[in-house]
Amino acid sequence: MTRIPMTLEGEKALQEELLRLKTVDRPRIIKAIAEAREHGDLKENAEYHAAREQQGFAEGRISEIEGKLSHAQVIDIKSLPNSGKVIFGTTVTLYNTETEQTVTYRIVGEDEANVQIGKISVTSPIARAMMGKEEGDAIVVKTPKGDTEYEVEKVEYR
């Protein structure tokens, strides 16, 4: 499997979710299954079936997180030399040449992406268009509404 890039914060969030799933959710679900079994006939026991479904989701998520962490390539942008180029982990301010508005994005791993707080996935079209660019460079992003042109205003390694 290929390496999965993530920031230090992304790795920490996955580690915390994994710990919660293993130490809080899993024991709670096991207890709920045991209590539901005490109620008798399992065929018509909705509590039992709901708890088993929760168990399946939790175990699936545990496996998914463990897989991602085992293949993670954790990148600490602060430890890399500032070359001025857009790379994974950088925070980039873009100027939209059509709307004359600026936006700031941090390029992160897929699990960390959240456009509402300015974090975009490294695999997103806008992030791919920015990779390797420097301040002052123009980029064109292909969107469903057509091409959008931006200028890279600032590249920060923070």
N, C-alpha and C positions, 0 to 999 in steps of 0.2 A: 504494500500500500504506500502511496505517496505521503510525504510529510504534510501536516496540516498546520499552516502558520497561525499563530495567535500571539497576542500581547501578554505581558505579565498579568495584567488585570483580567484578561479573558481566562487564563489558566487558573487564576485564583478563584474566579467565579465558578468555574466548572468543578474545581476541587471542593468548594463549599457546598455546591449542590449535591455532589456525590456523597459527601459526609452526611448531609441531611437525609438523603435517601436511605443510606445504610443504617444510620443510628436513630433516626426519628420515624421516618415513614415506614420502612420495612417492619420494625417491631410492632408499630401500630396496626399495620395490615394483618400481620400474623395473629395478633390478639383478636382482631375483628373476625378473622376466619375461624378461630377456635371458639369464640362466643357464638357465632352463627351455627357451627356444628352442634353445639349443645342444644339448639332449638329443635333438633330432630331431622326429619325428612329433607335431604339436600336437594331433591329434584324440584321442589316448589319453594325453596328458601331464597327469597330475593336478596336478603342481606348477605348470604353466603356467595351468591353469584356476583354481586356488586363488589364484595371484598376480593374475590378471585380476579375480577377484571382489573381492579386497582393494582393488585399484585403483579399482574402481567404487564401493565403500563410501567410500574416502578422498576421491575426487573429489566424490562427492555431499555429504559432510560439509563439504568446503571450500566448495562452492557455498552450502550452507545457512548456514554461519557468515558468509560474506561478505555474503549477503543480509540477515541479521539485523543485522550491524554497520552496513550502509549505511542501514538504517531505524531504527537505535537512537536512543532518546531517553534519554541518560545523565543520571541524576538523582543529584546529590550532596546527600544529606539534610543534611549538616553546613553546607552553604552557604545553606540556606533558613531564613527566620526561623521560630522556634518559636511556632506559633500555638496549640499545645496540641491540635490536631486530628490524628486518625489520617489519614496520607497515605502514598503510596508511599515506602518506605524507612524508615519509623518502626519502632521496636521497641515492641511493645505487650504489657503484662502484663494477662492476663484472669483473672477469678475466676469459676469455674464454680459457679453458685448451687445446683446439685443435689448435686454431689460435694464441694463446699467445697474444691476444689483450685485452685491457680493454675498458669497456663501462660504462657510468654513466647514470642512470635513476632516475627520481623522480616518485613515485607512486601517481597518482592523480585520480580524478573521470573521468567517461567516457566522459563527455563533454569537459574536459580539455586536454585530451590525444592528443599528437602530437609527434610522434617518432622523427621527424626531429629536434626538440629542446630538446629531452631527457625526455619527459613526457610520461609515459605509463599508461594505464588504470589499475585500481585495478583488473579488471576482465580478464586481458590478461593472457595467460599461463605463461609467465615469472614472472609476478608479483605474481600470485598465488603460483608459485614454491618458491618464495623468502620469503613469509610471515612467520614470526616467526623465521627466520634464524638469525644467528649472524655472526660477522666477523670470517672468517676462515672456515665457513661451506661450504660444496659442495652442489650444486643443479643440478638437471637434468631437462632440459626443453624439452618437446616433441614437435617437429616441423615437418612440412611436409617432410623435408629433413632427418628426423631421430632425435635421441636424441642428445642434445648439453649439455655438462657439463661445469658449471661455478663454480668459487669459489668466495664467498662474500669477497671482499677486505676491503670495508669501508661502514659503515652505519652512515649517518649524519642526525641529527634532526635540519634542518635549514629552 
